[in-house]
Amino acid sequence: MLRIRLCEESFVAPILKKEFKGPVHLYVGEEAIATGVCAALKENDLIFGNHRSHGHYLAKGGSLKKLIAEVYGKETGCSKGRGGSMHIIAKDKGFLGSAPIVAGTISLALGAALAIKIRKEKRIAVTFFGDGATGEGVLYESLNFASLKKLPILFVCENNFYATHLPLREFRLKDNISGIGLSFGIPSFRVDGNNVLEVFETAKRIVDRIRKGKGPAFIEFRTYRLRGHVGPDDNIQGTHTDIRPKKEIEKWKKKDPLKRFKQYLLRKNTFTERELEKIKKEIEREVQEGHSFAKKSAYPLEGEVTKYVFK
Amino acid sequence: MSSNKKRKISYSLAINEALHQKMFQDPSVFLIGQGVKSAWYVGNTCRGLIEKFGERRIIDTPISENAITGAAVGAAIAGMRPVVVHPRMDFMMYGLDPIINEAANWYYMFGGECPVPVVIWAVINRGGEQGAQHSQALQALFSHIPGLKVVMPATPYDAKGLLISSIEDENPVIFIDDRWLYNLEGEVPEEVYRIPIGKSIIRRKGKDITIVATSYMMWQALEAAESLKEKNIDAEVIDLRSIFPLDKELLLESVKKTGRIIIADAAWKTGGVAAEVSALISEEAFGFLKAPISRVALPDAPAPVSPTLEKAYYPTKENIIQAVKKLFK
């Protein structure tokens, strides 16, 4: 969680300095979900991300320096500078790619689950999508097919209560996302997405169930992005993006998953304050090294603009 | 293997044989789509598949073109070689997102990390007074998208060979056939063979004009060429077969020889395949042309229902003959 947080926050300065220009959707505030869910998975389980997927990539085991280099658009990035922040991949870790078309990767995960079923493997597939994706028809088509064919797939909805600029209450009549799966006969759950232990425990139980061949499941994790939709702009009311009340942001800051987990660890005497500080320092160094690596790395060659169109 | 080279089967059964043989050879191949169980949807192209390979690999689906196309793409990303069938191309439009945004881009946008060996099998099912949403031929739409290959076989031999190549290709391939060709019989070897994607073929050698045609228009072009003999016009007929990539070499070579070219594609004229071939010739063989380039295509209008309008809508050999005559005036 801390690794994701520090990595995400490390992008703020270079974004402001325009060291890279492409959109970067920060996962700050939602780290517990990727962390908890991926901890419940095996390396060969297959996951697909979305526009805001640095967290999923890192939690599934993707290389941090290749992620940073990709955000800079460098040849050493995980997608060789062709994809940027929204198109990251760590195939050998089962992270099969992320893409920003809202709900666009849900059916891809469905296909991965179908592949697993055809090959009679013990793996599962996971699709991560946001509350905004609940407006897309393909989600419902996918739920139906997954349920019909009893596919080994976990639908993870990260409900951060905003679809870019639009608050949930303005795009759904009711705050009832966890009920979506039920009409397809899919076991569905609503979980505090800012409590990493609860995320993990629920995910573990459900993932094991899917792995036993019992068919798909749906989890709504309720969370909040502490940053805005894209980049370091926090979309605070009164600023130019003018979306979220400051009070609301303050309320969610109190529920910051990192703070809560840190308090838990200290309370349980699992770690001392000093040990946690040491871990933080190590991660900070790793992130700094990632940025140095990215900055030193070369951009792709101009002459290779059509390389990788076809295999 | 000494197979009977003279064996003749229909275009649709040539497709069926390709599916049987690839499914047998390669456990990663599977077929998914609406109606694969039903001859009503897919004619006899899927005959015997479900009996032989079971419902695990021959998957009839709910009417969910978007998710099902996406599932085929996702399965390809996860290492399978799916064939997803759309028994009417019109209905495939709900599946454009996974084709255009995901499948076409996936290999490029992840820097070559992950190929997408999926076949999107789209059936043109036109004529018969079916109207605007049961008739469309949208090859140009897909040939516009980098990362997609597009093929249109005109003969039973090519239907089998191109489908096998499409399944074996590491990239997404849009395989477009036409129900008007399904009963056409032709020689089809029993063994597994491949027609390379990106290669056109000369169906009739000639020296006075090149007629490039796609899919069933190739048969119209051949008939037109026979009629033109009476006018002492010796037409060369090229079956384009591969809409993308284009066989530039063969097209240019032919035009440089004949100095005249007509492109016949039974799809809309504006921004169409004929326009693309025309642009290629203008750019790379302009100096060899003895006459303007001409296109025989559908009028820029939706497919009509009424028999009078439908008759006027679809081009035939007569349209090709008229177009050729104009160039020799």
Boltz contact constraints between the chains, C-beta under 6 A:
constraints:
  - contact:
      token1: [A, 46]
      token2: [B, 78]
      max_distance: 6.0
  - contact:
      token1: [A, 79]
      token2: [B, 110]
      max_distance: 6.0
  - contact:
      token1: [A, 79]
      token2: [B, 111]
      max_distance: 6.0
  - contact:
      token1: [A, 80]
      token2: [B, 111]
      max_distance: 6.0
  - contact:
      token1: [A, 82]
      token2: [B, 108]
      max_distance: 6.0
  - contact:
      token1: [A, 82]
      token2: [B, 109]
      max_distance: 6.0
  - contact:
      token1: [A, 82]
      token2: [B, 111]
      max_distance: 6.0
  - contact:
      token1: [A, 83]
      token2: [B, 109]
      max_distance: 6.0
  - contact:
      token1: [A, 83]
      token2: [B, 110]
      max_distance: 6.0
  - contact:
      token1: [A, 87]
      token2: [B, 109]
      max_distance: 6.0
  - contact:
      token1: [A, 89]
      token2: [B, 110]
      max_distance: 6.0
  - contact:
      token1: [A, 89]
      token2: [B, 113]
      max_distance: 6.0
  - contact:
      token1: [A, 91]
      token2: [B, 113]
      max_distance: 6.0
  - contact:
      token1: [A, 91]
      token2: [B, 114]
      max_distance: 6.0
  - contact:
      token1: [A, 96]
      token2: [B, 77]
      max_distance: 6.0
  - contact:
      token1: [A, 97]
      token2: [B, 110]
      max_distance: 6.0
  - contact:
      token1: [A, 101]
      token2: [B, 101]
      max_distance: 6.0
  - contact:
      token1: [A, 104]
      token2: [B, 97]
      max_distance: 6.0
  - contact:
      token1: [A, 104]
      token2: [B, 101]
      max_distance: 6.0
  - contact:
      token1: [A, 107]
      token2: [B, 67]
      max_distance: 6.0
  - contact:
      token1: [A, 107]
      token2: [B, 70]
      max_distance: 6.0
  - contact:
      token1: [A, 107]
      token2: [B, 71]
      max_distance: 6.0
  - contact:
      token1: [A, 107]
      token2: [B, 98]
      max_distance: 6.0
  - contact:
      token1: [A, 108]
      token2: [B, 70]
      max_distance: 6.0
  - contact:
      token1: [A, 108]
      token2: [B, 73]
      max_distance: 6.0
  - contact:
      token1: [A, 108]
      token2: [B, 74]
      max_distance: 6.0
  - contact:
      token1: [A, 110]
      token2: [B, 71]
      max_distance: 6.0
  - contact:
      token1: [A, 110]
      token2: [B, 74]
      max_distance: 6.0
  - contact:
      token1: [A, 111]
      token2: [B, 71]
      max_distance: 6.0
  - contact:
      token1: [A, 111]
      token2: [B, 74]
      max_distance: 6.0
  - contact:
      token1: [A, 111]
      token2: [B, 75]
      max_distance: 6.0
  - contact:
      token1: [A, 112]
      token2: [B, 74]
      max_distance: 6.0
  - contact:
      token1: [A, 112]
      token2: [B, 78]
      max_distance: 6.0
  - contact:
      token1: [A, 114]
      token2: [B, 71]
      max_distance: 6.0
  - contact:
      token1: [A, 114]
      token2: [B, 75]
      max_distance: 6.0
  - contact:
      token1: [A, 115]
      token2: [B, 75]
      max_distance: 6.0
  - contact:
      token1: [A, 115]
      token2: [B, 78]
      max_distance: 6.0
  - contact:
      token1: [A, 115]
      token2: [B, 80]
      max_distance: 6.0
  - contact:
      token1: [A, 118]
      token2: [B, 30]
      max_distance: 6.0
  - contact:
      token1: [A, 118]
      token2: [B, 56]
      max_distance: 6.0
  - contact:
      token1: [A, 138]
      token2: [B, 66]
      max_distance: 6.0
  - contact:
      token1: [A, 138]
      token2: [B, 67]
      max_distance: 6.0
  - contact:
      token1: [A, 141]
      token2: [B, 64]
      max_distance: 6.0
  - contact:
      token1: [A, 141]
      token2: [B, 66]
      max_distance: 6.0
  - contact:
      token1: [A, 141]
      token2: [B, 67]
      max_distance: 6.0
  - contact:
      token1: [A, 142]
      token2: [B, 67]
      max_distance: 6.0
  - contact:
      token1: [A, 145]
      token2: [B, 67]
      max_distance: 6.0
  - contact:
      token1: [A, 308]
      token2: [B, 107]
      max_distance: 6.0
  - contact:
      token1: [A, 308]
      token2: [B, 108]
      max_distance: 6.0
  - contact:
      token1: [A, 308]
      token2: [B, 112]
      max_distance: 6.0
  - contact:
      token1: [A, 309]
      token2: [B, 108]
      max_distance: 6.0
  - contact:
      token1: [A, 309]
      token2: [B, 146]
      max_distance: 6.0
  - contact:
      token1: [A, 309]
      token2: [B, 147]
      max_distance: 6.0
  - contact:
      token1: [A, 310]
      token2: [B, 171]
      max_distance: 6.0
  - contact:
      token1: [A, 311]
      token2: [B, 107]
      max_distance: 6.0
  - contact:
      token1: [A, 311]
      token2: [B, 115]
      max_distance: 6.0
  - contact:
      token1: [A, 311]
      token2: [B, 170]
      max_distance: 6.0
  - contact:
      token1: [A, 311]
      token2: [B, 171]
      max_distance: 6.0
